[in-house]
Structure formats: C-alpha cells, structure tokens
Amino acid sequence: MRQPPSTVSWTALITAYMDAGRGLEAIGVARSAFASGVRPDSFTAVRVLTACARVADLVTGEEVWTAAEKEGIAGNVFVATAAVDLYVKCGEMDKARGVFDKMKNKDVVAWGAMVGGYASNGHPREALELFFAMQVEGMRPDCYTVAGALSACTRLGALDLGRRVVGMLQWDEVLGNPVLGTALIDMYAKCGSTGEAWMVFQKMRNRDIIVWNAMILGLGMTGHEKIAFALVGQMKKSGMTLNDNTFIGLLCSCTHTGLVKDGRRYFRNMTQLYHIRPRIEHYGIMVDLLSRAGLLQEAHQLIQDMPMEANAVVWGALLGGCKIHRNADLAEHVLKQLIQLEPWNSGNYVVLSNIYSNSGRWEDAAKLRLEMKAKGVEKVPASSWVELDGKVHEFHVGDKSHPLSDQIYAKLDELGMEMKAMGYKPSTEVVMFDIENEEKEHTLVHHSEKIAIAFSLLTTEPGETIRVTKNLRVCSDCHSAIKLISRITCREIIVRDNNRFHCFRDGHCSCNDYW
C-alpha cells in the first residue's frame, strides 16, 4: 500500500517552489498538504509563513500561525520570527508587535524585522525606540537592522539621530557593506546633507548598482541634476549597466528641474536603447514632469496610453499639475478617478478645493468641503518637525502646545515685521476660506513650517543650518517667507516636504521657484 507523502516531503516541495520564486504555488502546495491531514512542524511552518509574507497572503499566513499555536511550535524562535515578518509585510504592525512581545528568545532577525517594519510602515519613532531598546538588551544589530533604523531617521529627517546610529558601527564595516552604504547615502541625501552622502559614496569599496542608483537619486532629488547626469556617465564607463531604477533617478532629476526634453529622451531611451520596459513608477514621474511644466493634455494622454491601469500616484501627479496651473475642469475629472482609487484620501479633495479657492470659486470650494464631511473624509493636518539634540519636535498649524510657545510666536511676530519692511506681502490667495484678508494673514503666519523654523532659530546657534521636514507640500506663501527669513537670519534653511527639497540661502531657493 502506497504511503502518503510525509511532512518532510511536503516541506521539500514547498521549499523548491519558493527557491524558484513561485510563492503562490508554494502556498497552494501547503494548502493541499494541510487538506490531506499533514500537521505542520516548525520547518514547514517557517517555510509557509515565509511564502505568505512574500506574497502578502495574510489569510493563509494567519491560518498557519494558528495551527502552529495548536501544535505547540509557536514558541520556536524561527516560527515566531516568520510570523512577525508576515505581519510586517502585510502592514499589521500591532499584530507583529503582539507576537514579538510574547517571544521569550528574540534573535537579531526578529528585532530587525520589527525595526524595519516600523520604518517601512510609517512608524519611524517606534522603529528608533525599538532600535535603541535593542542596545539596552545587549543585542548587536546586523546590517539590515541598522538599515531599518537609518530608514526611520530618513523619514523623520533626523540627521543627528542617523549619525548616532552609524556611530555604533565601525566605519570600515559601513564602507565595505553595500546594504549599510546604500542606507547611509539615502539618509544623508534625504536629510539634506548631500555632501556627506557623496563622501560615503566616494569611499565605499563595494559599489554595486544599488549604491550607484541611491547616489544618483539622492543628487536628483536635491537639485544636483548635472552631477547626477555626470555620475551616470561614470557609471557606464565603470562597466555598470543602467537598470530600471537608474532611470527612476534620471527622471526624478528632470522632474525637479523642469527638464522636459531630457526627460522625454531618457524615457524613450529606456525602451529603445536599453530594452527596459517602463514600470508604473516611470510613467508616474513622466506624468509629474509634464504636469509641472503645464503640459497637462500631454500628461493626460500619456495616462490613457499606459499599458497598465494608472494608480493613485499617477493621477495624483496630474492633479498636482492642475493645481499649479489652475485647471479646474481637468482637476474635476482627475478627482473622480482618484475617489474611485482612494476615497479616504483627503489630500485629493483639498487640492481641488485649493484650485477653486485660488479661482475665487468659493461656493464650489465650500460644496467640496461639505462633500468631504458627508463622506467622513477627514483632512490630514499639516505638520512639520525638526530635530534638536536627538529629539524630534513636531508642530501643527497654530500649535501652542510647546513649552516655548510664547517665545516662538514672539519670534514669528519679529520676523513678520522685518519681512514686511523688506516688502513682503502675504499670499492670501492660498487660504482656502472666504474670510477677510487680515484674518488670512493671521492664518498664514501660523503654518507649521514657520513655527518649526522659529523654534529652531531660538534653540540653535547663529549660523547653524536649520532642517525642517513637512508632511505636505510647502505653500507659496511659506516659500516666499522662508526665502526672506534665510536672508534676515543669515541661515541656510533646508525644508523637505512631501514633494521635494528646498534649500533656502540668502533669499534664494535651490528649486528656483519651480516646485
């Protein structure tokens, strides 16, 4: 009589599918195994949980985890770590933390999964708290855990915290490890310290394609497009072949500087010279480039000609162009597409409302706000944050919760008088509500980035660079005001919003007012 396949045999077959990159088939085999009465051992559970994590199959993964608990193998460090990884990859951080906290023996992989998971799922503070708790526990982080912590610093714009993280390592270790080098280059560049990013890149011993691409993207995002283009030339001379991510960096460089012709050429060369099929990310950047330049119809046509369905990022890029160029009719059409894709995203409604307000269409703006309220869509509050002595200070519009609030607002009043003496007039048209100009001016003074800058002026040394990170786009009034503040205070002020970098120095911005 033929014996049914053993657990070992099923596990071997699941592993073979996984090694071939066929995660869905691996899960299918696992389901067949369980249906035939096979009870998972620790090896099977780890393999299936890993397969589920790869394809973000939370339902099957949770079934396996429940079975592991029933079989008494959930306490196995490898099984529990695989469950943590599953929840992290599926964005279920509370569940991941629940499993992690119950683990009696946490290895470096489990710690790394949690730190990286918090960072990638938009919880950078929790990532850093756990990273430093790891040190207290006497656990030495591996390169992936450090990369996760650096990613958290990147999201916060916390340059000093990033330096503190790197300070725990031997410099020689960083320069010889592409994972650490890439994370560090990315952190330095996105925290506005391109010079330090460049220094790391130059000194790295093992520069793979990922390292090159990180540096190219970092340069492109911070307005150093000429150096980015030159670096691609060096990359080709060194024998490296450009890949799809290289073109992400090149197209970003064009987008942030309005180089439409160059962007079109790179986009064309991707397929014609390098035989790289553009991903949706490439289309999104091209739509952004064309939209910013006012070529809204061309951008719209590109969306219609895409070989895949446009996602919210692509439509959002076109909506952003409609805002810049005040095209309400096209914006209304775009918003309909976005509501289908992400009905919960208040930012899309706010952009169209801003377009209405800027055009004096106050009734339409009010109707749109009522529609948001009726649908239960809540506006994401603008916030800005700065780092001081390893602590991140966050500010909201009109925020008076900080202990230094009185001094902050006194500083804003002082700056306001100096700016008006230099001819500054608040751009009241950016205010969404139909209220008196005096009230609009009062509203603009209390924008979160201005509060963050005033705080930094009070708490840092004269001449020290100020670095601000904002969750939304900097408005035109704040942009004009910060240029003047940089001249009045003789400070370099670097603002990273959700759109790009702005380096303000002596009354000018690195974006040349193109954002």
Secondary structure, DSSP 8 states (H G I E B T S, - for coil): ------HHHHHHHHHHHHHTT-HHHHHHHHHHHHHTT----HHHHHHHHHHHHHHT-HHHHHHHHHHHHHTT-TTSHHHHHHHHHHHHHTT-HHHHHHHHHH-SS--HHHHHHHHHHHHHTT-HHHHHHHHHHHHHTT----HHHHHHHHHHHHHHT-HHHHHHHHTTS-HHHHHT-HHHHHHHHHHHHHTT-HHHHHHHHHH-S---HHHHHHHHHHHHHTT-HHHHHHHHHHHHHTT----HHHHHHHHHHHHHHT-HHHHHHHHHHHHHTT-----HHHHHHHHHHHHHTT-HHHHHHHHHH-SS---HHHHHHHHHHHHHTT-HHHHHHHHHHHHHH-TT-HHHHHHHHHHHHHTT-HHHHHHHHHHHHHHT------EEEEEETTEEEEEETT---STTHHHHHHHHHHHHHHHHHTT----GGG--S---HHHHHHHHHT-HHHHHHHHHHHHS-TT--EEEEESS---HHHHHHHHHHHHHHT--EEEE-SS-EEEEETTEETTTT--
